Amino acid sequence: MSSIISLFALATNSFVRHVNLLAAYSGAIPPVLYEFLLKASMKTERILSVRHLFLCWPLKKLSLVNCKEFKEEHTLVLAHGLQTGSNKLREIDLTGCNIGVRGTKFLLMLVAGQPLPNVTRYCPNRKRTNKNTAAEHSIEKSKDQQNRLSITTNCYVDNENYYLLLEVLESGDMLHNFTVSYFHAIALGRKRIEIVIRRLAKFQAEGVTGMNVEMNNLHLVSDNGHQCFSRFSNLQYLNLSMNKIGPIKIHQLLKNISAPLTHLILNNCQFMIGSGEWGTKMATFPSIQKLEHLEIENNQLREIGRGIIILLLRCSKTLLFLSLEKNYLTDKSVPEILQLLAAPFALKTLRIGENKFSLESERLFFSKDKLGRIDGYSNEVQ
């Protein structure tokens, strides 16, 4: 079976190598193969083939969820293809795609009806067209509700595209429907992040499934900012890393989240040095009951303590990944580490490297770890 898949991948990679060959046989390609050809074009960096496939896409829906090949330049090419209105696309899902700040800006410009940057930077051989005519054609078509596009995507926001995002969120007169699935804040700062979160909570609360506000100076999150999180009923991913929030603010924030998170990342949030009794209170919150992935790295934790164990027990049946790396854990926490390797915990990966365990304790961990779940140590220790 694997050899058949390899031959298929080789055939698709060869077929998309020359856009003229692809264009010549487009009419004979079954619609079910378009996604494979598109991903092969992106993987092999055949941008002209990517553009051609977007322009003649035969289906109403394009789903590239978590497609690692889809990048910033593909967003611009897609936006140009959508602006011409030459394909049948009506629904696009780019959730999980790393489109970056500029890719986000291109989609926002498309939705707002603004002129897009020249695509010839990526497609130097494309035929010249009247950009104004294409844009006007798209606007006329979009006046009909049946021709409106629905775009769902990760949204990378910095100070450059911040105001454009607010315009799209607040205005009811955009050309297309735009839904933010993941909100990534890039050096926005506390005030602007809270404004975006309030707008998302007001206009798109149900569509947001992830937020990454890593390294944004959120040491003073306001009470209004906390309360807005209660509206995100489908929130699954939350990254608060590298913000001077501390356990009290994190406690307040998680208390207001009603949705059961699956991923919670709290690296370098300046937790209290001590036993971690903050975990006892957090264990009662609905937001942590079904965690699958938890990171508490580089937080100066000196021991795991009863509070953290109670917190972890609450999600023991679902928690598959736990990282406690780069703290100050000592041999005092050996019993708790061994507890994490036994039932009822179902961990597949446990990272405890770069702490203060003795060599004897580290060897004990590996002797008890029959399933190879501990990750991050050198071969010498193992």
N, C-alpha and C positions, 0 to 999 in steps of 0.2 A: 504494500500500500504506500509506503514511504517513497519508493522509487517512482510510482505513478505521480505522486504529488510533486516530486522533484522535476520530473519531465514536464509536468504542466507549468510549473513556475518558470522553467527554462524557455518553454514555448511562448508564454506571455511576455517574458522579458525581451525576447527576440522580436516579437511582433510589434511592440510599442517603440522599438528603437528608432524607427523611421516614421515620422508623422504622415508622410505622403502615402505609405503603404496602409497605415491605419485608416486614413481618410478614404482611401479607395474601396475598402471593404466594410466601412462602418454600417452600411445598410444591411449587410448580411450577418452582422454580429448579433447573436441572441441577447436580449436585454439582461439576462441573468449573468452574463460574463462581463458586463461593464464595470462592476465593482472590482473584479480581479484585475482587469486591465488598468483601471485607474490607480490602484495601489501599486501595481508593477511599474507604472509610469513615474509615480512619486518616488518609489524606492530606488529606481535607476536614474533619477533626476532628469527625466525627459519632459521638460516643462511644456514644450510645444504639444506633445501628446496629451498631457494633462489638460491643457487649454482646449484642445479639440474635443476630448471626451466630455468636458463640462458643457461646451457649446451644443453638442448633439445628444446630451443625456436623454434617454428615451423614457425614463420613469418620472413619476411625480414626487418621489421621495429619494433623498440622498442621506444615508446614515453612515457617518464616519466616527462613531463613538470610540474614544480611546485609540484612535489611529495615530500611531507614533510617526508615520511617514508624512502626515499632513503638517505643513509648516507655514511660516509667514507669507512666503512668495506664492504659495498655492491659494491663500486667502484672497490676495489681490487678483489673481487670474480668475478665481471663482466669482468674485464680485463683479468683474468686468463681464463675464459670461452671463451673469444674472441680470445685469443692467441692460444688455441688449435684448433680453426677453426672447431669445431664439430657441430655448429649450422648454421642456415640459415641467420643470421643477416647480414645486409648490411648498415642499417641506424639507428643511435641511437641519440636521442635527450634528453639531461639531463638538459635543460634550466630551471633555477629556483630551481634546486636541491642543497642542501647544502652539497657538497662533500668535502669541506674544502681544506686545503693546501695539505695534503697527498693524498687525492682522486685525486686532480688535477695532482699531481706528478705521480700517478699510470697510469693515462690515457696518460700523456705525454711519459712515459716510453714505454707503449704499442705502441704508434704511432711511436716512434723513434726506436723500435726494441730492446730495452734494457731488460735484465732479470728482471722479477718482483719479489718482496719480496715473501717469503714463505706464501702461503695462509693458512697453517695449524694453524696459529695463530687464525684464525676465524673458520676454518673448521677442528678441530683436528682429525676427523674420516675419512677424505677423503682418497681414495686409492692413494698409491704412484705411481707416473708416472715419466717417464724420462723427466725432464723439458727441456733439450736441444733438444730432439726429437720434443717435442710439439712446441717449438719456431721455429725450422727449418721448420717444417711443415707449420706453419703460414706464415713464410717469403716466402716460395715457392709459397703458394697460393696467397699471396699479390702481387707477381710479375705480375699476371694477373689482369688487370684493373677491370675486372668484379667482382673480389673477394675483392677489396679494400673496407674497411669500411669508412663510413662518420660519424664522431662523432661531435655533437654539444653540447656544455656544458658551464656552468659557470666555470670561471677560477679564482681560488684563488691563488694569487702569492705573495710569500715572497722571502727573499734572498736565500733560499735553492733551490727553483725550478725556480728561475728567469732565469738563463742561459739556462736551458733545454727548457723553453718556447721560448726564443729567437731562439734557434736552430730549434725548430719545425716550428716557423713562417717563418724563413728565408730560410730553406732548401727546395729544390724541390724534395728531394729524400727520403721522409718519407714513411713508410709502408702503412699508412692510411691517409685519409683526416681529418683534425682537424680544427674546427671552434669555435672561442670564441664568445659566445653570451653575457655573462656578464663578465666584468673584475673587479675583487675585489683586490685591492692593500692592502697588509698586511705589514705595517711598512717598505715600500720600500724606501721612501724618494723621494724628487722631481726629482732628476736626473734620477733614474731608472724608475720612473713612466712615465716621458716624453719619455724615450727611448721605453718603451712598447707601449705607445700611438702612437708614430710615426710608429712603426712596424705594429701595427694593422691598422692604417690609410693607410699604403702602401699596405698591403697584404690582409686584411680582413675587410675593411671599411663597406661594406654593411651588414656583418653578425653581427656586434656588436649592441646590443639593450640596453645595460645598462653598467654604470660605477660607481663604488663605490671606491672613494679615500679618504674616511673618515680617519682623524687623521694621516696624512702623511707629515706634515710639509711643506705644499705647499704655503708658504707665498710669494714666488717669482716665480710664473709660468711664463716661458719665452714666448716671442711673438710667437716663433715657435710652442710651445705647444698649444697656443690658435688657431693658424691657422690650425693645424691638425684636430681640431674638425669639421671643415667645411666638411670633407670627410665622416663623419659618418651619412649617409643619413637616417638610420633607428633607430637612438638613441632615446630612450624613457625615460630612467631612469638615473638620475645624482645625486650623493650624494657627496657634497663637505664639509660636516660637520667637525667641529673641526680642521679647517685649518685657519691660520691667513691670509686669502686672502683679505678681505675687499671689499667694494662695487665697487671700480674702477676695480680691477682684475676680479671680477665676471661679471661686465658689459662687459669687453673685451671678456671674455670667451663666454658668452651667445650670444654676437653679432656675433660670428663666427659659431655658431651652426645653421644650416639651417633646421634641422629636428624638427618637433613639439614635444617637450617633453611632457610626461604625468605625470612624477614624478620628482620633483625638491626639494632637501633637502639641506637647507643652515643653519643648526643649528650651533651656536657658530662659526661664521665666522668673528666676530669682525667688524660688520657694523658700520658706523658712528652713533654717538649719535645725534639725531636730528629728523627732520620731515620726513626723508625717501624720499627725492626728487629724489633719484637715481631710484626710481620706474618709474618715468615719461619716462626716456630714455629706460629702459628695456621693457616698454609696447609696444614699436614699433618693437621688435624683433620677428621673426617667431617662435623662440624656445619656447615662453611662451604662444602662442595664444590658445593652446588646453590643458593647464595644468588641470589635474584631482586631483593632490595631491601636496600640497605645505607646507613645514615646514620652518619657520623662528624663531626658538626658541633660547633663550639665546643669544640675539644679542644686548642687551642694548638699544633697541628702546624705546624712551620716549613718542612717539606719533605715530599714524598711518600716519596721514598726507595725503595730496592730492596726492603725488606721488605714494604711495602704493595703494591707492584707484583706481587710473587710471590703475595701473598694474593689479589689481584684476578684474577690470571691463572688461579688454581685454579677460579674460578667464572665465568670470562669468557664461557662459552657460555650461561649461564643468567641472569647479572646484567643486569637491565634498568634499574634505578634506582640511582644513586650520588650521595650528597650529601656534599661536603667544605666546605660553607659555613661562614663565621664562624671560620676558622682564621687562621694567620699565614703561609700559603703565599706564596712570593715567586717572582720570575722564575726562580729556580733550579729550580723544578718544572715549567717550561714543557715540556720534552721529555716528561715523564711524562704531562702533561695531553694532549698531542698523541697520545701512544701510546694513551690511553684512547679516542680518537676513531677509531682504526683497528682492523682485524682483528688478533687474533681476538675482540676485544670486540664485544658485541652490544647495547651500551647504547642505550636509547631516551631516557633523561633523565640529564643530568649537571649537577649544581648546584655551582658553584664561586664563587659571589658572596661579597662581603664578606670577601675575602682581601687580600693586599698586592701583587697583580699590577700592573705598570705598565699604562698605557693602551695602549701599543704591543702588549704581550703579549695583552691582552684582545681587541684588534682582530685579532690573529693567530689566536686561538682561533676567532673567528667566521668568519674567511676560510677556515679548514680544516674548519669544521663544516657540511658540505654538506647534512646531513639535519636540521638544526635541533634538535640534541639538547641543546645548552647552554641552561640555564634559569636565570633569576634576575637577569639584567642589564637595565639600562635600555635604552631605544631609542637613546639617544645613543651608547652603546658599540657597539651592533649596527649 
